[in-house]
Amino acid sequence: MHSVWGNEFKKEVQLAFLVCLALLPEAVNAQFTFTTSESGVIVTGHTGSSRVVKIPETINNLPVIAVGGNTFYFNTNILSVTIPNRVTSIEVGAFMNCSGLRSVRMGYSVANIGINAFYNTA
């Protein structure tokens, strides 16, 4: 049985797939605004449109250590968020008024959850 697709086409598709995989971390990081500190990155905003948000373990090869105050404030589109293990702090109002937020998975290192961090979420 002969393939409809030629070998050259298959190679082009494979190459395009590898390029997409290589760019994926940058695309994920581009969804977040952040500041850096001596110990790592603090996520300060989210510009992505996905309803399922996964905060990355690292941004620019630095560990993400906190979700800053009001980072997702009034983002009613978010349904779920995953917070990585290295995050130790979810600051004041980080997810305040995210009325669509139904699921939060957070790592075992979170030691501080600020006032109203999850106020008025589902």
Salt bridges, closest charged atoms under 4 A:
none
